[in-house]
Amino acid sequence: MDEVERREFAGKKAKLAAAELAKLSRRVCDSQAGNSFTSYITAKILDSIQLSIRNVHVLYRDMLTSSVFSGLLSHLIVLPVPFWSPNILDEVENFGLYQAVTVFGLKLSSLTIMRQLISGKVRDGSVNKLVEVKGLELYCNTLQSSHEVMRHNAVDSNSQARESEANNDRCMLVPLDVTLSLSVNRLGRLEKDVPQYFISVELNNVVVSLDEIQIQQILSICDYLLTCQLREKYGRFRPWWSPLGKKIKGWQTAWWQYAQKSVLLDVQQRLRRTSWKYLGER
């Protein structure tokens, strides 16, 4: 008789625990954080962003030199800067090593991020943002002398409009206006198969133009950036005392060890486990 009572008591206890677990699960699902805490935090951050920027001009200059320099001498310049020091270009040109400067530029007259006012019924917990970009332009050009580079950098504000008209032939993306509307469900839940993020983009007068020279320049820059990424990753293993063009004593062993360490680095990163379950097992 005691055995039957113990079984009945254990069954009632299990049912009570299941009911408490179901109650807790419903409470979590119905909470404000919802099923995705990350979505909730992201929506809160987006709701507080207010931004207004005007007259942005970003330049990337790539100075192509002769075979004396094995690499590209590159640097990033963010305008507005009234004047750019030409001393380096003058010295390079005096030695006869200077050939050309490739310029990649991004311009925009204004960037505004603000709350979007929506007429009608607004869903509780939703965040609506409006992003407006005016005068977005991408261009690529090759300057043939240091004096031309100086003139390109030292253009005053009164002649920028004339310069823009004169450089339409080098525009990869003719100036246009972009309007982006973003709506985020702050609760972070899926309701009736409706996604959490609603994005609509409006582009006006899209004109893209690329010639063969610009394509070659873009591919050269991409190849150079990829090479830099590989050097950043594997450069610590490279035997810098043994250049590729010379066969110094022991160069076979040095480069073989470089290859081994590089491959082992990829294998270790691929097999690395950082989950809490894996750490608990260890």
Secondary structure, 3 states (H helix, E strand, C coil): CHHHHHHHHHHHHHHHHHHHHHHHHHHHHCCCCCCCHHHHHHHHHHHHCCEEEEEEEEEEEEEEECCCCCCCEEEEEEECCCCCCCHHHHHHHHCCCEEEEEEEEEEEEEEEEEECCCCCCCCCCEEEEEEEEEEEEEEEEEECCHHHHHHHHCCCHHHHHHHHHHCHHHEEEEEEEEEEEEEEECCCCCECCECCEEEEEEEECCCECCCHHHHHHHHHHHHHHHHHHHHHHHHHHCCCCCCCCCCCCCHHHHHHHHHHHHHHHHHHHHHCCCCHHHHHHC
